[in-house]
Amino acid sequence: MRYKPKSVAALHIALGGLPDKMRVEVDRGIRVSAKTVGELRKVTAWPENLVIITPQERRPESTVKVSKASVATRVSPKP
């Protein structure tokens, strides 16, 4: 699943149910130093331009990926 959390609270919701020891991969140039989901839950600020991709399997050997948002999201429907 792909999420674009707009706050730390939204990040926590997106990470809900994932094991603390699950590995986190962060793209180069992003200032997030978390290596595990447990560390990612401890961040105090979350930029709106970042996206997290969570695996469907909730096993500790799976990986959460953090990257920059590449596509602008539409706020209102197209007329």
N, CA, C and O atoms as a Tripos MOL2 file, in Angstrom:
@<TRIPOS>MOLECULE
protein
  316   315    79     0     0
PROTEIN
NO_CHARGES

@<TRIPOS>ATOM
      1 N           0.8360   -1.1770    0.0000 N.3       1 MET1
      2 CA          0.0000    0.0000    0.0000 C.3       1 MET1
      3 C           0.8820    1.2420    0.0000 C.2       1 MET1
      4 O           1.9500    1.2690    0.6110 O.2       1 MET1
      5 N           0.4130    2.2570   -0.6930 N.am      2 ARG2
      6 CA          1.1530    3.5180   -0.7960 C.3       2 ARG2
      7 C           0.3890    4.5930   -0.0320 C.2       2 ARG2
      8 O          -0.8010    4.8040   -0.2680 O.2       2 ARG2
      9 N           1.0800    5.2740    0.8890 N.am      3 TYR3
     10 CA          0.4700    6.3140    1.7000 C.3       3 TYR3
     11 C           1.2750    7.6020    1.5880 C.2       3 TYR3
     12 O           2.4990    7.5710    1.4600 O.2       3 TYR3
     13 N           0.5800    8.7310    1.6390 N.am      4 LYS4
     14 CA          1.2320   10.0390    1.6630 C.3       4 LYS4
     15 C           0.7540   10.7540    2.9270 C.2       4 LYS4
     16 O          -0.1250   11.6130    2.8580 O.2       4 LYS4
     17 N           1.3320   10.4030    4.0840 N.am      5 PRO5
     18 CA          0.8960   11.0180    5.3400 C.3       5 PRO5
     19 C           1.1890   12.5150    5.3520 C.2       5 PRO5
     20 O           2.2460   12.9500    4.8940 O.2       5 PRO5
     21 N           0.2540   13.2970    5.8740 N.am      6 LYS6
     22 CA          0.4330   14.7420    5.9410 C.3       6 LYS6
     23 C           0.8920   15.1960    7.3260 C.2       6 LYS6
     24 O           1.1490   16.3820    7.5330 O.2       6 LYS6
     25 N           0.9990   14.2630    8.2750 N.am      7 SER7
     26 CA          1.4280   14.6010    9.6290 C.3       7 SER7
     27 C           2.0010   13.3500   10.2980 C.2       7 SER7
     28 O           1.9150   12.2460    9.7610 O.2       7 SER7
     29 N           2.5820   13.5470   11.4720 N.am      8 VAL8
     30 CA          3.1150   12.4150   12.2360 C.3       8 VAL8
     31 C           1.9690   11.4940   12.6590 C.2       8 VAL8
     32 O           2.1230   10.2730   12.6630 O.2       8 VAL8
     33 N           0.8250   12.0740   13.0140 N.am      9 ALA9
     34 CA         -0.3330   11.2590   13.4100 C.3       9 ALA9
     35 C          -0.7960   10.3740   12.2530 C.2       9 ALA9
     36 O          -1.1220    9.2050   12.4590 O.2       9 ALA9
     37 N          -0.8260   10.9210   11.0470 N.am     10 ALA10
     38 CA         -1.2190   10.1330    9.8710 C.3      10 ALA10
     39 C          -0.1840    9.0510    9.5740 C.2      10 ALA10
     40 O          -0.5330    7.9600    9.1240 O.2      10 ALA10
     41 N           1.0810    9.3520    9.8230 N.am     11 LEU11
     42 CA          2.1460    8.3550    9.6560 C.3      11 LEU11
     43 C           1.9170    7.1790   10.5970 C.2      11 LEU11
     44 O           2.0750    6.0250   10.1980 O.2      11 LEU11
     45 N           1.5470    7.4640   11.8390 N.am     12 HIS12
     46 CA          1.3010    6.4090   12.8220 C.3      12 HIS12
     47 C           0.1390    5.5280   12.3860 C.2      12 HIS12
     48 O           0.1750    4.3130   12.5790 O.2      12 HIS12
     49 N          -0.8800    6.1240   11.8070 N.am     13 ILE13
     50 CA         -2.0180    5.3390   11.3150 C.3      13 ILE13
     51 C          -1.5770    4.4300   10.1710 C.2      13 ILE13
     52 O          -1.9670    3.2630   10.1190 O.2      13 ILE13
     53 N          -0.7670    4.9580    9.2580 N.am     14 ALA14
     54 CA         -0.2830    4.1660    8.1190 C.3      14 ALA14
     55 C           0.6050    3.0090    8.5730 C.2      14 ALA14
     56 O           0.6340    1.9580    7.9330 O.2      14 ALA14
     57 N           1.3280    3.2020    9.6790 N.am     15 LEU15
     58 CA          2.2270    2.1650   10.1830 C.3      15 LEU15
     59 C           1.5310    1.2020   11.1420 C.2      15 LEU15
     60 O           2.1420    0.2380   11.6020 O.2      15 LEU15
     61 N           0.2740    1.4540   11.4420 N.am     16 GLY16
     62 CA         -0.4620    0.6350   12.4050 C.3      16 GLY16
     63 C          -0.3960   -0.8450   12.0880 C.2      16 GLY16
     64 O          -0.6450   -1.2550   10.9550 O.2      16 GLY16
     65 N          -0.0620   -1.6420   13.0790 N.am     17 GLY17
     66 CA         -0.0270   -3.0890   12.9230 C.3      17 GLY17
     67 C           1.2760   -3.6530   12.3870 C.2      17 GLY17
     68 O           1.4620   -4.8700   12.3910 O.2      17 GLY17
     69 N           2.1810   -2.8050   11.9250 N.am     18 LEU18
     70 CA          3.4620   -3.3030   11.4240 C.3      18 LEU18
     71 C           4.4030   -3.5630   12.5990 C.2      18 LEU18
     72 O           4.4080   -2.7950   13.5610 O.2      18 LEU18
     73 N           5.1940   -4.6290   12.5380 N.am     19 PRO19
     74 CA          6.1340   -4.9320   13.6240 C.3      19 PRO19
     75 C           7.2140   -3.8500   13.7470 C.2      19 PRO19
     76 O           7.7050   -3.3350   12.7430 O.2      19 PRO19
     77 N           7.5760   -3.5150   14.9890 N.am     20 ASP20
     78 CA          8.6120   -2.5080   15.2460 C.3      20 ASP20
     79 C           9.9490   -2.8620   14.6140 C.2      20 ASP20
     80 O          10.7130   -1.9680   14.2500 O.2      20 ASP20
     81 N          10.2460   -4.1500   14.4750 N.am     21 LYS21
     82 CA         11.5520   -4.5730   13.9500 C.3      21 LYS21
     83 C          11.5950   -4.6500   12.4270 C.2      21 LYS21
     84 O          12.6310   -4.9920   11.8570 O.2      21 LYS21
     85 N          10.4740   -4.3330   11.7540 N.am     22 MET22
     86 CA         10.4600   -4.3630   10.2930 C.3      22 MET22
     87 C          11.4190   -3.3060    9.7630 C.2      22 MET22
     88 O          11.4570   -2.1820   10.2630 O.2      22 MET22
     89 N          12.1890   -3.6760    8.7500 N.am     23 ARG23
     90 CA         13.2060   -2.8020    8.1750 C.3      23 ARG23
     91 C          12.5850   -1.6600    7.3770 C.2      23 ARG23
     92 O          11.5170   -1.8120    6.7840 O.2      23 ARG23
     93 N          13.2700   -0.5050    7.3700 N.am     24 VAL24
     94 CA         12.8400    0.6670    6.5980 C.3      24 VAL24
     95 C          13.9490    1.0200    5.6230 C.2      24 VAL24
     96 O          15.1090    1.1460    6.0160 O.2      24 VAL24
     97 N          13.5970    1.1820    4.3430 N.am     25 GLU25
     98 CA         14.5380    1.6370    3.3220 C.3      25 GLU25
     99 C          14.1580    3.0620    2.9420 C.2      25 GLU25
    100 O          13.0010    3.3400    2.6270 O.2      25 GLU25
    101 N          15.1400    3.9650    2.9730 N.am     26 VAL26
    102 CA         14.8980    5.3700    2.6600 C.3      26 VAL26
    103 C          15.6910    5.7290    1.4130 C.2      26 VAL26
    104 O          16.8870    5.4440    1.3380 O.2      26 VAL26
    105 N          15.0360    6.3560    0.4270 N.am     27 ASP27
    106 CA         15.7240    6.7930   -0.7910 C.3      27 ASP27
    107 C          16.7990    7.8230   -0.4520 C.2      27 ASP27
    108 O          16.7040    8.5300    0.5510 O.2      27 ASP27
    109 N          17.8140    7.8950   -1.2970 N.am     28 ARG28
    110 CA         18.8870    8.8650   -1.0950 C.3      28 ARG28
    111 C          18.3450   10.2800   -1.1620 C.2      28 ARG28
    112 O          17.4130   10.5720   -1.9110 O.2      28 ARG28
    113 N          18.9430   11.1480   -0.3700 N.am     29 GLY29
    114 CA         18.5580   12.5510   -0.3730 C.3      29 GLY29
    115 C          17.3950   12.8800    0.5460 C.2      29 GLY29
    116 O          16.9800   14.0360    0.6270 O.2      29 GLY29
    117 N          16.8640   11.8860    1.2380 N.am     30 ILE30
    118 CA         15.7610   12.1150    2.1800 C.3      30 ILE30
    119 C          16.3260   12.0870    3.5910 C.2      30 ILE30
    120 O          17.0700   11.1770    3.9540 O.2      30 ILE30
    121 N          15.9700   13.0810    4.3750 N.am     31 ARG31
    122 CA         16.5140   13.2160    5.7270 C.3      31 ARG31
    123 C          15.6690   12.4890    6.7580 C.2      31 ARG31
    124 O          15.1380   13.1000    7.6850 O.2      31 ARG31
    125 N          15.5500   11.1940    6.5910 N.am     32 VAL32
    126 CA         14.9030   10.3260    7.5760 C.3      32 VAL32
    127 C          15.9210    9.2590    7.9130 C.2      32 VAL32
    128 O          16.3550    8.5080    7.0400 O.2      32 VAL32
    129 N          16.3070    9.1900    9.1920 N.am     33 SER33
    130 CA         17.3830    8.2770    9.5670 C.3      33 SER33
    131 C          16.8870    6.9570   10.1540 C.2      33 SER33
    132 O          17.6960    6.1510   10.6140 O.2      33 SER33
    133 N          15.5870    6.7230   10.1470 N.am     34 ALA34
    134 CA         15.0260    5.5040   10.7350 C.3      34 ALA34
    135 C          15.4430    4.2730    9.9370 C.2      34 ALA34
    136 O          15.3990    4.2750    8.7070 O.2      34 ALA34
    137 N          15.8430    3.2360   10.6390 N.am     35 LYS35
    138 CA         16.2170    1.9630   10.0180 C.3      35 LYS35
    139 C          15.1530    0.8950   10.2390 C.2      35 LYS35
    140 O          15.1240   -0.1140    9.5350 O.2      35 LYS35
    141 N          14.2650    1.1240   11.2360 N.am     36 THR36
    142 CA         13.1850    0.1810   11.5250 C.3      36 THR36
    143 C          11.8770    0.9490   11.6830 C.2      36 THR36
    144 O          11.8790    2.1700   11.8390 O.2      36 THR36
    145 N          10.7610    0.2250   11.6430 N.am     37 VAL37
    146 CA          9.4520    0.8440   11.8260 C.3      37 VAL37
    147 C           9.3610    1.4570   13.2190 C.2      37 VAL37
    148 O           8.7640    2.5210   13.3830 O.2      37 VAL37
    149 N           9.9380    0.8080   14.2180 N.am     38 GLY38
    150 CA          9.9380    1.3560   15.5800 C.3      38 GLY38
    151 C          10.6040    2.7200   15.6390 C.2      38 GLY38
    152 O          10.1190    3.6210   16.3240 O.2      38 GLY38
    153 N          11.7160    2.8790   14.9230 N.am     39 GLU39
    154 CA         12.3990    4.1760   14.8750 C.3      39 GLU39
    155 C          11.5820    5.1900   14.0770 C.2      39 GLU39
    156 O          11.5640    6.3750   14.4100 O.2      39 GLU39
    157 N          10.9130    4.7300   13.0330 N.am     40 LEU40
    158 CA         10.0890    5.6180   12.2120 C.3      40 LEU40
    159 C           8.9150    6.1630   13.0190 C.2      40 LEU40
    160 O           8.4900    7.2990   12.8100 O.2      40 LEU40
    161 N           8.3930    5.3580   13.9380 N.am     41 ARG41
    162 CA          7.2920    5.8130   14.7960 C.3      41 ARG41
    163 C           7.7430    6.9130   15.7630 C.2      41 ARG41
    164 O           6.9060    7.6440   16.2930 O.2      41 ARG41
    165 N           9.0270    7.0390   15.9950 N.am     42 LYS42
    166 CA          9.5520    8.0250   16.9490 C.3      42 LYS42
    167 C           9.8770    9.3740   16.3260 C.2      42 LYS42
    168 O          10.2760   10.2920   17.0420 O.2      42 LYS42
    169 N           9.7160    9.5260   14.9980 N.am     43 VAL43
    170 CA         10.0270   10.8120   14.3670 C.3      43 VAL43
    171 C           9.0680   11.8770   14.8970 C.2      43 VAL43
    172 O           7.9070   11.5920   15.1940 O.2      43 VAL43
    173 N           9.5700   13.1060   15.0090 N.am     44 THR44
    174 CA          8.7660   14.1950   15.5670 C.3      44 THR44
    175 C           8.1770   15.1040   14.4990 C.2      44 THR44
    176 O           7.2630   15.8780   14.7840 O.2      44 THR44
    177 N           8.6850   15.0210   13.2770 N.am     45 ALA45
    178 CA          8.1550   15.8250   12.1780 C.3      45 ALA45
    179 C           8.1390   14.9700   10.9110 C.2      45 ALA45
    180 O           9.0220   14.1390   10.7010 O.2      45 ALA45
    181 N           7.1290   15.1840   10.0750 N.am     46 TRP46
    182 CA          7.0020   14.4300    8.8340 C.3      46 TRP46
    183 C           6.6890   15.3950    7.6960 C.2      46 TRP46
    184 O           5.6390   16.0370    7.7100 O.2      46 TRP46
    185 N           7.5840   15.5110    6.7040 N.am     47 PRO47
    186 CA          7.3240   16.4010    5.5600 C.3      47 PRO47
    187 C           6.1760   15.8650    4.7070 C.2      47 PRO47
    188 O           6.0440   14.6530    4.5330 O.2      47 PRO47
    189 N           5.3550   16.7560    4.1790 N.am     48 GLU48
    190 CA          4.1960   16.3520    3.3780 C.3      48 GLU48
    191 C           4.5750   15.7680    2.0300 C.2      48 GLU48
    192 O           3.7440   15.1280    1.3870 O.2      48 GLU48
    193 N           5.8070   15.9710    1.5850 N.am     49 ASN49
    194 CA          6.1930   15.5030    0.2520 C.3      49 ASN49
    195 C           6.7830   14.0960    0.2560 C.2      49 ASN49
    196 O           7.3590   13.6740   -0.7460 O.2      49 ASN49
    197 N           6.6540   13.3600    1.3640 N.am     50 LEU50
    198 CA          7.1770   12.0000    1.4290 C.3      50 LEU50
    199 C           6.0540   10.9770    1.3660 C.2      50 LEU50
    200 O           4.9350   11.2210    1.8180 O.2      50 LEU50
    201 N           6.3820    9.8300    0.7970 N.am     51 VAL51
    202 CA          5.4400    8.7260    0.6380 C.3      51 VAL51
    203 C           6.0410    7.5010    1.3130 C.2      51 VAL51
    204 O           7.2520    7.2850    1.2510 O.2      51 VAL51
    205 N           5.1950    6.6990    1.9590 N.am     52 ILE52
    206 CA          5.6650    5.4110    2.4680 C.3      52 ILE52
    207 C           4.9050    4.3140    1.7280 C.2      52 ILE52
    208 O           3.7210    4.4410    1.4160 O.2      52 ILE52
    209 N           5.6290    3.2450    1.4660 N.am     53 ILE53
    210 CA          5.0480    2.0760    0.8090 C.3      53 ILE53
    211 C           5.1910    0.9170    1.7820 C.2      53 ILE53
    212 O           6.3020    0.5250    2.1380 O.2      53 ILE53
    213 N           4.0580    0.3730    2.2100 N.am     54 THR54
    214 CA          4.0620   -0.7210    3.1690 C.3      54 THR54
    215 C           3.7650   -2.0290    2.4580 C.2      54 THR54
    216 O           2.9920   -2.0510    1.5000 O.2      54 THR54
    217 N           4.3710   -3.1220    2.9150 N.am     55 PRO55
    218 CA          4.1190   -4.4240    2.2790 C.3      55 PRO55
    219 C           2.7610   -4.9840    2.7030 C.2      55 PRO55
    220 O           2.2480   -4.6420    3.7690 O.2      55 PRO55
    221 N           2.1880   -5.8380    1.8720 N.am     56 GLN56
    222 CA          0.9260   -6.4760    2.2370 C.3      56 GLN56
    223 C           1.1520   -7.5150    3.3250 C.2      56 GLN56
    224 O           0.2990   -7.7130    4.1900 O.2      56 GLN56
    225 N           2.3070   -8.1790    3.2790 N.am     57 GLU57
    226 CA          2.6280   -9.1500    4.3150 C.3      57 GLU57
    227 C           3.1700   -8.3960    5.5200 C.2      57 GLU57
    228 O           4.0440   -7.5420    5.3700 O.2      57 GLU57
    229 N           2.6820   -8.6890    6.6760 N.am     58 ARG58
    230 CA          3.1080   -7.9880    7.8940 C.3      58 ARG58
    231 C           4.1270   -8.8280    8.6560 C.2      58 ARG58
    232 O           4.0150   -9.0180    9.8670 O.2      58 ARG58
    233 N           5.1240   -9.3270    7.9230 N.am     59 ARG59
    234 CA          6.1760  -10.1330    8.5320 C.3      59 ARG59
    235 C           7.3890   -9.2560    8.8210 C.2      59 ARG59
    236 O           7.6440   -8.3050    8.0840 O.2      59 ARG59
    237 N           8.1380   -9.5530    9.8730 N.am     60 PRO60
    238 CA          9.3030   -8.7430   10.2160 C.3      60 PRO60
    239 C          10.3580   -8.6770    9.1110 C.2      60 PRO60
    240 O          11.1150   -7.7080    9.0560 O.2      60 PRO60
    241 N          10.4320   -9.6770    8.2330 N.am     61 GLU61
    242 CA         11.4440   -9.6630    7.1720 C.3      61 GLU61
    243 C          11.0300   -8.8040    5.9750 C.2      61 GLU61
    244 O          11.8290   -8.6080    5.0590 O.2      61 GLU61
    245 N           9.8050   -8.2900    5.9660 N.am     62 SER62
    246 CA          9.3570   -7.3820    4.9100 C.3      62 SER62
    247 C           9.9760   -5.9980    5.1160 C.2      62 SER62
    248 O          10.6180   -5.7460    6.1360 O.2      62 SER62
    249 N           9.7800   -5.1040    4.1450 N.am     63 THR63
    250 CA         10.4090   -3.7880    4.1930 C.3      63 THR63
    251 C           9.4040   -2.6810    3.8930 C.2      63 THR63
    252 O           8.5550   -2.8140    3.0110 O.2      63 THR63
    253 N           9.5190   -1.5860    4.6440 N.am     64 VAL64
    254 CA          8.7630   -0.3650    4.3850 C.3      64 VAL64
    255 C           9.6920    0.5650    3.6260 C.2      64 VAL64
    256 O          10.8570    0.7070    3.9970 O.2      64 VAL64
    257 N           9.1990    1.2040    2.5680 N.am     65 LYS65
    258 CA         10.0390    2.1040    1.7750 C.3      65 LYS65
    259 C           9.5530    3.5420    1.9410 C.2      65 LYS65
    260 O           8.3510    3.8060    1.9650 O.2      65 LYS65
    261 N          10.5100    4.4690    2.0550 N.am     66 VAL66
    262 CA         10.2150    5.8940    2.1540 C.3      66 VAL66
    263 C          10.8270    6.5690    0.9350 C.2      66 VAL66
    264 O          12.0130    6.3940    0.6560 O.2      66 VAL66
    265 N          10.0240    7.3400    0.2110 N.am     67 SER67
    266 CA         10.5180    8.0420   -0.9740 C.3      67 SER67
    267 C           9.7950    9.3750   -1.1140 C.2      67 SER67
    268 O           8.8370    9.6590   -0.3960 O.2      67 SER67
    269 N          10.2750   10.1850   -2.0530 N.am     68 LYS68
    270 CA          9.6110   11.4650   -2.3280 C.3      68 LYS68
    271 C           8.3880   11.2050   -3.1890 C.2      68 LYS68
    272 O           8.3790   10.3040   -4.0280 O.2      68 LYS68
    273 N           7.3560   12.0080   -2.9690 N.am     69 ALA69
    274 CA          6.1500   11.9030   -3.7870 C.3      69 ALA69
    275 C           6.4900   12.3610   -5.1950 C.2      69 ALA69
    276 O           7.0380   13.4480   -5.3790 O.2      69 ALA69
    277 N           6.1720   11.5470   -6.1820 N.am     70 SER70
    278 CA          6.5310   11.8680   -7.5540 C.3      70 SER70
    279 C           5.3540   12.3900   -8.3730 C.2      70 SER70
    280 O           5.5540   12.9900   -9.4290 O.2      70 SER70
    281 N           4.1320   12.1680   -7.8970 N.am     71 VAL71
    282 CA          2.9500   12.5850   -8.6250 C.3      71 VAL71
    283 C           2.1160   13.4960   -7.7250 C.2      71 VAL71
    284 O           1.8530   13.1640   -6.5700 O.2      71 VAL71
    285 N           1.7100   14.6260   -8.2510 N.am     72 ALA72
    286 CA          0.8500   15.5360   -7.4900 C.3      72 ALA72
    287 C          -0.5180   14.8960   -7.3220 C.2      72 ALA72
    288 O          -1.0480   14.2950   -8.2560 O.2      72 ALA72
    289 N          -1.0770   15.0220   -6.1470 N.am     73 THR73
    290 CA         -2.4130   14.4570   -5.9090 C.3      73 THR73
    291 C          -3.4520   15.5350   -6.1240 C.2      73 THR73
    292 O          -3.2410   16.6960   -5.7740 O.2      73 THR73
    293 N          -4.5590   15.1510   -6.6940 N.am     74 ARG74
    294 CA         -5.6300   16.0820   -6.9900 C.3      74 ARG74
    295 C          -6.4970   16.2340   -5.7460 C.2      74 ARG74
    296 O          -6.8700   15.2380   -5.1270 O.2      74 ARG74
    297 N          -6.8200   17.4680   -5.3740 N.am     75 VAL75
    298 CA         -7.6360   17.7340   -4.1890 C.3      75 VAL75
    299 C          -9.1150   17.6000   -4.5110 C.2      75 VAL75
    300 O          -9.8680   16.9950   -3.7490 O.2      75 VAL75
    301 N          -9.5310   18.1610   -5.6340 N.am     76 SER76
    302 CA        -10.9460   18.0970   -6.0070 C.3      76 SER76
    303 C         -11.0990   17.3200   -7.3110 C.2      76 SER76
    304 O         -10.1570   17.2530   -8.1010 O.2      76 SER76
    305 N         -12.2620   16.7380   -7.5470 N.am     77 PRO77
    306 CA        -12.4560   15.9830   -8.7790 C.3      77 PRO77
    307 C         -12.4090   16.8860  -10.0150 C.2      77 PRO77
    308 O         -12.7300   18.0740   -9.9580 O.2      77 PRO77
    309 N         -12.0150   16.3020  -11.0890 N.am     78 LYS78
    310 CA        -11.9310   17.0310  -12.3600 C.3      78 LYS78
    311 C         -13.3610   17.2790  -12.8720 C.2      78 LYS78
    312 O         -14.1840   16.3640  -12.8350 O.2      78 LYS78
    313 N         -13.6780   18.5110  -13.3540 N.am     79 PRO79
    314 CA        -15.0470   18.7930  -13.8320 C.3      79 PRO79
    315 C         -15.3820   18.0600  -15.1120 C.2      79 PRO79
    316 O         -16.4900   18.1980  -15.6300 O.2      79 PRO79
@<TRIPOS>BOND
     1     1     2 1
     2     2     3 1
     3     3     4 2
     4     3     5 am
     5     5     6 1
     6     6     7 1
     7     7     8 2
     8     7     9 am
     9     9    10 1
    10    10    11 1
    11    11    12 2
    12    11    13 am
    13    13    14 1
    14    14    15 1
    15    15    16 2
    16    15    17 am
    17    17    18 1
    18    18    19 1
    19    19    20 2
    20    19    21 am
    21    21    22 1
    22    22    23 1
    23    23    24 2
    24    23    25 am
    25    25    26 1
    26    26    27 1
    27    27    28 2
    28    27    29 am
    29    29    30 1
    30    30    31 1
    31    31    32 2
    32    31    33 am
    33    33    34 1
    34    34    35 1
    35    35    36 2
    36    35    37 am
    37    37    38 1
    38    38    39 1
    39    39    40 2
    40    39    41 am
    41    41    42 1
    42    42    43 1
    43    43    44 2
    44    43    45 am
    45    45    46 1
    46    46    47 1
    47    47    48 2
    48    47    49 am
    49    49    50 1
    50    50    51 1
    51    51    52 2
    52    51    53 am
    53    53    54 1
    54    54    55 1
    55    55    56 2
    56    55    57 am
    57    57    58 1
    58    58    59 1
    59    59    60 2
    60    59    61 am
    61    61    62 1
    62    62    63 1
    63    63    64 2
    64    63    65 am
    65    65    66 1
    66    66    67 1
    67    67    68 2
    68    67    69 am
    69    69    70 1
    70    70    71 1
    71    71    72 2
    72    71    73 am
    73    73    74 1
    74    74    75 1
    75    75    76 2
    76    75    77 am
    77    77    78 1
    78    78    79 1
    79    79    80 2
    80    79    81 am
    81    81    82 1
    82    82    83 1
    83    83    84 2
    84    83    85 am
    85    85    86 1
    86    86    87 1
    87    87    88 2
    88    87    89 am
    89    89    90 1
    90    90    91 1
    91    91    92 2
    92    91    93 am
    93    93    94 1
    94    94    95 1
    95    95    96 2
    96    95    97 am
    97    97    98 1
    98    98    99 1
    99    99   100 2
   100    99   101 am
   101   101   102 1
   102   102   103 1
   103   103   104 2
   104   103   105 am
   105   105   106 1
   106   106   107 1
   107   107   108 2
   108   107   109 am
   109   109   110 1
   110   110   111 1
   111   111   112 2
   112   111   113 am
   113   113   114 1
   114   114   115 1
   115   115   116 2
   116   115   117 am
   117   117   118 1
   118   118   119 1
   119   119   120 2
   120   119   121 am
   121   121   122 1
   122   122   123 1
   123   123   124 2
   124   123   125 am
   125   125   126 1
   126   126   127 1
   127   127   128 2
   128   127   129 am
   129   129   130 1
   130   130   131 1
   131   131   132 2
   132   131   133 am
   133   133   134 1
   134   134   135 1
   135   135   136 2
   136   135   137 am
   137   137   138 1
   138   138   139 1
   139   139   140 2
   140   139   141 am
   141   141   142 1
   142   142   143 1
   143   143   144 2
   144   143   145 am
   145   145   146 1
   146   146   147 1
   147   147   148 2
   148   147   149 am
   149   149   150 1
   150   150   151 1
   151   151   152 2
   152   151   153 am
   153   153   154 1
   154   154   155 1
   155   155   156 2
   156   155   157 am
   157   157   158 1
   158   158   159 1
   159   159   160 2
   160   159   161 am
   161   161   162 1
   162   162   163 1
   163   163   164 2
   164   163   165 am
   165   165   166 1
   166   166   167 1
   167   167   168 2
   168   167   169 am
   169   169   170 1
   170   170   171 1
   171   171   172 2
   172   171   173 am
   173   173   174 1
   174   174   175 1
   175   175   176 2
   176   175   177 am
   177   177   178 1
   178   178   179 1
   179   179   180 2
   180   179   181 am
   181   181   182 1
   182   182   183 1
   183   183   184 2
   184   183   185 am
   185   185   186 1
   186   186   187 1
   187   187   188 2
   188   187   189 am
   189   189   190 1
   190   190   191 1
   191   191   192 2
   192   191   193 am
   193   193   194 1
   194   194   195 1
   195   195   196 2
   196   195   197 am
   197   197   198 1
   198   198   199 1
   199   199   200 2
   200   199   201 am
   201   201   202 1
   202   202   203 1
   203   203   204 2
   204   203   205 am
   205   205   206 1
   206   206   207 1
   207   207   208 2
   208   207   209 am
   209   209   210 1
   210   210   211 1
   211   211   212 2
   212   211   213 am
   213   213   214 1
   214   214   215 1
   215   215   216 2
   216   215   217 am
   217   217   218 1
   218   218   219 1
   219   219   220 2
   220   219   221 am
   221   221   222 1
   222   222   223 1
   223   223   224 2
   224   223   225 am
   225   225   226 1
   226   226   227 1
   227   227   228 2
   228   227   229 am
   229   229   230 1
   230   230   231 1
   231   231   232 2
   232   231   233 am
   233   233   234 1
   234   234   235 1
   235   235   236 2
   236   235   237 am
   237   237   238 1
   238   238   239 1
   239   239   240 2
   240   239   241 am
   241   241   242 1
   242   242   243 1
   243   243   244 2
   244   243   245 am
   245   245   246 1
   246   246   247 1
   247   247   248 2
   248   247   249 am
   249   249   250 1
   250   250   251 1
   251   251   252 2
   252   251   253 am
   253   253   254 1
   254   254   255 1
   255   255   256 2
   256   255   257 am
   257   257   258 1
   258   258   259 1
   259   259   260 2
   260   259   261 am
   261   261   262 1
   262   262   263 1
   263   263   264 2
   264   263   265 am
   265   265   266 1
   266   266   267 1
   267   267   268 2
   268   267   269 am
   269   269   270 1
   270   270   271 1
   271   271   272 2
   272   271   273 am
   273   273   274 1
   274   274   275 1
   275   275   276 2
   276   275   277 am
   277   277   278 1
   278   278   279 1
   279   279   280 2
   280   279   281 am
   281   281   282 1
   282   282   283 1
   283   283   284 2
   284   283   285 am
   285   285   286 1
   286   286   287 1
   287   287   288 2
   288   287   289 am
   289   289   290 1
   290   290   291 1
   291   291   292 2
   292   291   293 am
   293   293   294 1
   294   294   295 1
   295   295   296 2
   296   295   297 am
   297   297   298 1
   298   298   299 1
   299   299   300 2
   300   299   301 am
   301   301   302 1
   302   302   303 1
   303   303   304 2
   304   303   305 am
   305   305   306 1
   306   306   307 1
   307   307   308 2
   308   307   309 am
   309   309   310 1
   310   310   311 1
   311   311   312 2
   312   311   313 am
   313   313   314 1
   314   314   315 1
   315   315   316 2
@<TRIPOS>SUBSTRUCTURE
     1 MET1         2 RESIDUE 1 A MET
     2 ARG2         6 RESIDUE 1 A ARG
     3 TYR3        10 RESIDUE 1 A TYR
     4 LYS4        14 RESIDUE 1 A LYS
     5 PRO5        18 RESIDUE 1 A PRO
     6 LYS6        22 RESIDUE 1 A LYS
     7 SER7        26 RESIDUE 1 A SER
     8 VAL8        30 RESIDUE 1 A VAL
     9 ALA9        34 RESIDUE 1 A ALA
    10 ALA10       38 RESIDUE 1 A ALA
    11 LEU11       42 RESIDUE 1 A LEU
    12 HIS12       46 RESIDUE 1 A HIS
    13 ILE13       50 RESIDUE 1 A ILE
    14 ALA14       54 RESIDUE 1 A ALA
    15 LEU15       58 RESIDUE 1 A LEU
    16 GLY16       62 RESIDUE 1 A GLY
    17 GLY17       66 RESIDUE 1 A GLY
    18 LEU18       70 RESIDUE 1 A LEU
    19 PRO19       74 RESIDUE 1 A PRO
    20 ASP20       78 RESIDUE 1 A ASP
    21 LYS21       82 RESIDUE 1 A LYS
    22 MET22       86 RESIDUE 1 A MET
    23 ARG23       90 RESIDUE 1 A ARG
    24 VAL24       94 RESIDUE 1 A VAL
    25 GLU25       98 RESIDUE 1 A GLU
    26 VAL26      102 RESIDUE 1 A VAL
    27 ASP27      106 RESIDUE 1 A ASP
    28 ARG28      110 RESIDUE 1 A ARG
    29 GLY29      114 RESIDUE 1 A GLY
    30 ILE30      118 RESIDUE 1 A ILE
    31 ARG31      122 RESIDUE 1 A ARG
    32 VAL32      126 RESIDUE 1 A VAL
    33 SER33      130 RESIDUE 1 A SER
    34 ALA34      134 RESIDUE 1 A ALA
    35 LYS35      138 RESIDUE 1 A LYS
    36 THR36      142 RESIDUE 1 A THR
    37 VAL37      146 RESIDUE 1 A VAL
    38 GLY38      150 RESIDUE 1 A GLY
    39 GLU39      154 RESIDUE 1 A GLU
    40 LEU40      158 RESIDUE 1 A LEU
    41 ARG41      162 RESIDUE 1 A ARG
    42 LYS42      166 RESIDUE 1 A LYS
    43 VAL43      170 RESIDUE 1 A VAL
    44 THR44      174 RESIDUE 1 A THR
    45 ALA45      178 RESIDUE 1 A ALA
    46 TRP46      182 RESIDUE 1 A TRP
    47 PRO47      186 RESIDUE 1 A PRO
    48 GLU48      190 RESIDUE 1 A GLU
    49 ASN49      194 RESIDUE 1 A ASN
    50 LEU50      198 RESIDUE 1 A LEU
    51 VAL51      202 RESIDUE 1 A VAL
    52 ILE52      206 RESIDUE 1 A ILE
    53 ILE53      210 RESIDUE 1 A ILE
    54 THR54      214 RESIDUE 1 A THR
    55 PRO55      218 RESIDUE 1 A PRO
    56 GLN56      222 RESIDUE 1 A GLN
    57 GLU57      226 RESIDUE 1 A GLU
    58 ARG58      230 RESIDUE 1 A ARG
    59 ARG59      234 RESIDUE 1 A ARG
    60 PRO60      238 RESIDUE 1 A PRO
    61 GLU61      242 RESIDUE 1 A GLU
    62 SER62      246 RESIDUE 1 A SER
    63 THR63      250 RESIDUE 1 A THR
    64 VAL64      254 RESIDUE 1 A VAL
    65 LYS65      258 RESIDUE 1 A LYS
    66 VAL66      262 RESIDUE 1 A VAL
    67 SER67      266 RESIDUE 1 A SER
    68 LYS68      270 RESIDUE 1 A LYS
    69 ALA69      274 RESIDUE 1 A ALA
    70 SER70      278 RESIDUE 1 A SER
    71 VAL71      282 RESIDUE 1 A VAL
    72 ALA72      286 RESIDUE 1 A ALA
    73 THR73      290 RESIDUE 1 A THR
    74 ARG74      294 RESIDUE 1 A ARG
    75 VAL75      298 RESIDUE 1 A VAL
    76 SER76      302 RESIDUE 1 A SER
    77 PRO77      306 RESIDUE 1 A PRO
    78 LYS78      310 RESIDUE 1 A LYS
    79 PRO79      314 RESIDUE 1 A PRO
